[in-house]
Amino acid sequence: MKKLLLLTAIAAGLSACVALPKAYQTKDEVIAVGPGPEDMVVDTITGQPRILISCNSRRQDQPYYGEINAYDPATGRVSLIKRHEPRELKFYPHGVDLVRIGDTLMLLVVSNAPDEQAILRYRLYRDSLVFVNKITDPLIVSPNAVTGLADGSILISNDMGRLGNFWEALLILKRAKIAYWHYGHCSVAAGRFCYSNGITNRDGKVYLASTRQDKIFSFDMKDSLMVNKKVVSKMHGPDNLRFTGDDLLVACHLRFLDFLKHRKDSTHFSPSTAYQVNVKSGDKKVVYYDGGAQVSTAATALEYGGSLYLGGVFDAKIVRKRLR
């Protein structure tokens, strides 16, 4: 009960005085996938282009489901990717990233098992994922998102300084840190964030969303450190980050109280909003808004092949909005 009251207080604080975009409704294609498609990446390397979707059941009344779904935009087919891994491995996927390291295509998966927080590394093939290793460390406290670098190192975004300490979000305490992993060794890449969330990198720069600070930051990557922090743009409740051309796509939670209600009741809709952000000027524009009937609690927006795709945190579906 105390946790529920605290989450409600956080939600009220997150939702206060936030204006929703002007509603414009389009009829988008709804695609059935596994429950909880929280994050997505595009694979154009292993064969016919596809979207890999991290699915995990997140409602208390749902049976366990943890899988990587693959959606083929050309055929509309959704399939499961078979995983070859130790039988005892716990697979509770959340944030994902796809990175090429030499001749190897590696899928990185944040796994939020109830009793174990980890990063899982898999070699990606057309029909399967082959387990490489599991990364755990005292610095991987409450992982939310992950991004891989070309040298094989990894940046892990922790949303809290201590797992389950929601007071940090309520009081905007900057205790979360970004962990840097390089082949067996973990260190702190940057710190002093409140609910750090989506993270990505390109051309020596790292971009980070802070859901509670309502900002997108940029950094220069220098060895194992994220330095020269700058504010790219400000927006309410940013979640995952994906590139579209030279801009960022950012899914945002503008009504967090509705987010929590939707978690318990699928019929209580939560608005989904996505912005396109110019990383140089910080200018942003709304590229998607839905009151929640088509997609609620959108956590990721990505563009591929003339379509915009969005996946929510709880419901067993994604949406496809054709742009041209």
C-alpha positions in Angstrom: 0.0 0.0 0.0 2.8 2.4 0.9 4.4 1.7 -2.5 1.2 2.3 -4.3 0.6 5.7 -2.5 4.2 6.7 -3.3 3.8 5.8 -7.0 0.5 7.8 -7.1 2.3 10.8 -5.6 5.1 10.5 -8.1 2.5 10.2 -10.9 0.7 13.3 -9.7 4.0 15.2 -9.7 5.0 14.0 -13.2 1.6 14.8 -14.7 1.0 18.2 -13.2 0.5 21.1 -15.6 1.6 19.2 -18.8 -0.2 20.2 -21.9 -1.1 17.4 -24.3 -0.4 18.0 -28.1 -3.3 19.1 -30.2 -5.1 15.8 -31.0 -5.0 14.6 -34.5 -6.3 11.1 -35.0 -5.4 8.7 -37.8 -6.3 5.1 -38.2 -3.1 3.3 -37.9 -2.3 -0.4 -38.4 -2.4 -2.3 -35.2 0.0 -5.3 -35.1 -0.5 -8.1 -32.5 2.8 -9.0 -30.7 3.8 -10.4 -27.3 2.7 -8.4 -24.2 4.8 -5.4 -23.1 6.7 -4.4 -26.3 8.8 -1.9 -24.5 11.7 -1.5 -26.9 12.4 -2.1 -30.6 15.4 -2.1 -33.0 15.7 -2.5 -36.8 17.7 -5.4 -38.2 18.7 -4.8 -41.9 21.7 -7.0 -41.9 20.8 -10.7 -41.4 18.4 -10.9 -44.4 15.0 -9.5 -45.1 14.7 -6.3 -43.0 12.8 -6.8 -39.8 12.0 -5.1 -36.5 13.1 -6.9 -33.3 10.7 -6.3 -30.4 11.5 -6.8 -26.7 8.3 -8.3 -25.1 7.8 -9.0 -21.5 4.5 -9.3 -19.5 4.4 -6.5 -17.0 0.9 -6.7 -15.5 0.5 -8.7 -12.3 -2.5 -10.7 -13.6 -0.5 -11.8 -16.7 1.3 -15.1 -17.0 5.0 -14.9 -17.5 6.1 -14.1 -21.1 9.6 -13.0 -22.1 10.5 -13.2 -25.8 12.1 -11.3 -28.7 9.5 -11.0 -31.4 10.4 -10.3 -35.1 8.1 -8.3 -37.3 8.6 -8.4 -41.1 7.3 -5.1 -42.6 7.1 -6.6 -46.1 4.9 -9.5 -45.2 3.3 -8.3 -41.9 4.4 -11.6 -40.3 5.3 -11.7 -36.6 7.5 -14.6 -35.3 9.5 -15.6 -32.3 13.3 -15.7 -32.5 14.5 -19.0 -31.0 17.1 -18.5 -28.3 20.0 -20.9 -27.5 20.9 -20.2 -23.9 21.5 -22.0 -20.6 18.3 -23.6 -19.3 18.5 -21.8 -16.0 18.9 -18.3 -17.6 16.3 -15.8 -16.5 15.0 -13.8 -19.4 12.9 -10.7 -18.5 13.7 -8.4 -21.5 13.4 -4.6 -21.3 15.7 -2.2 -23.2 17.6 -3.6 -26.2 20.2 -2.5 -28.7 21.8 -4.0 -31.8 25.5 -3.4 -32.5 27.9 -4.7 -35.1 31.3 -5.7 -33.6 33.6 -6.8 -36.4 31.8 -9.6 -38.2 29.5 -10.2 -35.3 26.0 -8.8 -34.9 25.3 -8.5 -31.2 21.9 -8.1 -29.5 22.2 -6.5 -26.1 19.2 -7.1 -23.7 18.4 -5.5 -20.4 16.9 -8.3 -18.2 14.9 -7.2 -15.2 14.3 -10.5 -13.4 12.7 -10.1 -10.0 15.9 -11.2 -8.2 18.6 -10.4 -10.8 19.4 -7.3 -12.8 21.6 -8.1 -15.8 22.7 -7.4 -19.4 22.5 -10.3 -21.7 24.6 -10.6 -24.9 23.5 -12.7 -27.9 24.9 -13.3 -31.3 22.1 -12.6 -33.8 21.5 -14.8 -36.7 18.5 -14.9 -39.1 16.7 -17.6 -37.3 18.2 -17.6 -33.8 19.9 -15.8 -30.9 22.9 -17.6 -29.5 23.8 -16.7 -25.9 27.3 -15.2 -25.3 27.4 -14.1 -21.7 25.5 -12.5 -18.8 26.8 -9.3 -17.3 26.1 -8.5 -13.6 27.9 -6.0 -11.5 27.2 -3.8 -8.4 27.1 -0.8 -10.8 24.2 -2.4 -12.8 21.7 -1.6 -10.1 18.4 -0.8 -11.9 19.1 -1.1 -15.7 16.6 0.4 -18.0 18.3 0.9 -21.4 21.5 0.0 -23.1 23.6 1.0 -26.0 26.6 -0.8 -27.5 29.8 0.8 -28.9 31.7 -0.5 -31.9 34.6 -1.7 -29.8 32.3 -4.1 -27.9 31.9 -1.9 -24.8 28.5 -1.1 -23.4 26.8 1.9 -21.7 24.0 0.9 -19.3 21.4 3.5 -18.1 20.3 2.9 -14.5 17.1 4.6 -13.7 17.7 4.6 -10.0 20.7 4.6 -7.6 19.1 1.8 -5.6 16.6 -0.7 -7.1 13.1 0.1 -6.1 13.9 3.4 -4.4 11.0 5.4 -5.8 11.7 8.3 -3.4 14.4 9.3 -5.8 11.9 9.9 -8.5 9.4 11.7 -6.2 12.0 14.1 -4.8 14.1 14.3 -8.0 17.2 13.0 -6.3 20.0 12.7 -8.8 21.4 9.4 -7.7 21.3 7.3 -10.9 24.5 6.5 -12.7 25.5 5.3 -16.2 27.7 2.2 -16.1 30.4 1.5 -18.6 31.3 -2.1 -19.3 34.3 -3.3 -21.2 35.0 -7.0 -21.3 34.7 -7.9 -17.7 35.2 -4.5 -16.1 32.5 -2.0 -15.0 33.0 1.6 -14.1 31.0 4.8 -13.8 30.7 6.7 -17.1 28.6 9.6 -15.7 26.4 10.3 -12.7 23.9 12.6 -11.0 20.8 11.8 -12.9 17.2 11.2 -11.8 15.5 8.4 -13.6 17.9 8.2 -16.5 16.2 6.2 -19.3 16.8 5.8 -23.0 20.4 5.9 -24.2 22.0 5.8 -27.7 25.2 6.8 -29.4 26.5 7.9 -32.8 29.8 9.3 -34.1 31.5 9.6 -30.7 28.5 11.2 -29.0 26.1 9.7 -26.4 22.5 10.8 -26.0 20.6 10.2 -22.8 17.0 10.8 -21.7 16.1 11.6 -18.1 12.4 11.0 -17.5 12.2 12.9 -14.3 14.5 15.8 -15.2 12.5 16.2 -18.5 15.6 16.5 -20.6 17.6 14.9 -23.4 21.4 15.3 -22.8 24.3 14.9 -25.1 27.9 13.9 -24.1 31.2 13.3 -25.8 32.6 9.8 -25.3 36.2 10.0 -24.0 37.7 6.6 -23.2 35.3 5.2 -20.5 33.7 8.5 -19.6 30.8 10.6 -20.8 32.0 14.2 -20.7 30.9 17.7 -21.9 27.3 17.3 -20.8 24.9 19.5 -22.7 21.1 19.8 -22.8 19.8 19.0 -26.3 16.1 19.5 -25.6 13.5 19.7 -22.9 10.3 17.7 -22.9 8.1 15.9 -20.3 8.8 12.3 -19.5 11.1 11.2 -22.3 11.7 7.4 -22.6 13.6 5.5 -25.3 15.7 7.2 -28.0 16.1 6.1 -31.6 17.6 7.9 -34.6 15.8 8.8 -37.7 18.3 10.3 -40.1 20.2 12.9 -38.1 17.4 13.5 -35.6 16.2 11.7 -32.5 12.8 10.1 -32.1 11.7 10.3 -28.5 8.6 8.6 -27.0 7.3 10.5 -24.0 4.9 9.9 -21.1 2.9 13.1 -20.6 0.3 11.7 -18.3 2.0 9.4 -15.8 -1.0 9.0 -13.6 -2.8 7.6 -16.6 0.3 5.4 -17.2 -0.1 3.8 -13.8 -3.9 3.4 -14.2 -3.3 1.7 -17.6 -0.9 -0.7 -15.9 -3.7 -2.0 -13.7 -6.5 -1.6 -16.2 -6.0 -2.0 -20.0 -9.3 -0.2 -20.6 -8.0 3.0 -19.0 -6.1 4.6 -21.9 -2.8 6.5 -21.5 -1.8 9.1 -24.1 1.2 8.2 -26.4 3.3 11.0 -27.8 6.5 11.0 -29.9 8.7 13.9 -30.8 11.4 14.3 -33.5 14.3 16.3 -32.1 17.0 18.1 -34.0 20.2 17.3 -32.0 22.0 20.4 -33.1 19.3 23.0 -32.5 17.1 21.2 -30.0 14.0 22.0 -32.0 11.3 19.4 -31.6 8.0 18.6 -33.3 5.2 16.2 -32.6 5.3 13.3 -35.1 2.7 11.1 -33.3 0.0 11.6 -30.8 -2.8 9.2 -29.8 -5.1 9.4 -26.8 -4.4 5.8 -26.0 -7.1 3.9 -27.9 -4.6 2.7 -30.5 -1.5 2.6 -28.4 -1.1 3.5 -24.7 2.1 4.2 -22.8 4.3 4.3 -25.9 7.9 3.8 -24.8 9.7 3.6 -28.2 9.2 5.2 -31.5 11.2 4.3 -34.6 11.0 4.9 -38.3 11.8 2.5 -41.0 10.8 2.2 -44.7 8.4 5.2 -44.7 6.5 4.1 -41.6 6.6 5.1 -37.9 6.3 2.3 -35.4 5.4 2.6 -31.7 5.3 0.1 -28.9 3.8 0.5 -25.5 4.9 -0.8 -22.1 2.0 -3.2 -21.3 -0.4 -4.1 -24.2 0.3 -6.9 -26.7 0.5 -4.7 -29.8 2.5 -2.2 -31.7 1.2 0.4 -34.2 2.4 1.2 -37.7 1.7 4.7 -39.1 2.5 5.0 -42.7 4.2 8.3 -43.5 4.2 8.0 -47.3 
